[in-house]
Amino acid sequence: MRRMRICIYGETDLQGTFPAFISALAYKILDSLSTVSITGGFRRSNKDPRATSTDVAALWGARRAADEQGKHLKDCYEARIPEPDLNGRRDVKGVVRMTEADGISVHTMRGRTSLGRRLAMVAGVDVCASSKFRFEDNEFI
């Protein structure tokens, strides 16, 4: 049976309770269903190396689920990273991506722009979950 693929993406600097929420969400999904979490593999920016990204928070949850289930982390978590020459994120002053040294499965999305990589990533999954929330005048946008 094919495992369900869940894409978790969003902010590069989660605040407040969001890191714990994303971690718990990733854990609960992996603990409840036959799934694999897929992210963009964003570890941190050079601008703010202490910030917690959505991808890292999801990794925490995946690591917990893998440990409890006796699975390899790479069977629970995949990062879809850009090829190095197309990894320019001027808005975050440089990016550090996850690698296979993190114990995860890493797939390099060759020849795709940032938008192309994101579109390909979400096109190949069953469900998308995002930590990108914005409110204006008390309404969710």
Secondary structure, 3 states (H helix, E strand, C coil): CCCEEEEEECCCCCCCCHHHHHHHHHHHHHHHCCEEEEECCEEEECCCCCCCCHHHHHHHHHHHHHHHHCCCHHHCEEEEEECHHHCCCHHHCCEEECCHHHCCEEEEECCCCHHHHHHHHHHCCCEEEECCCCEECCEEC
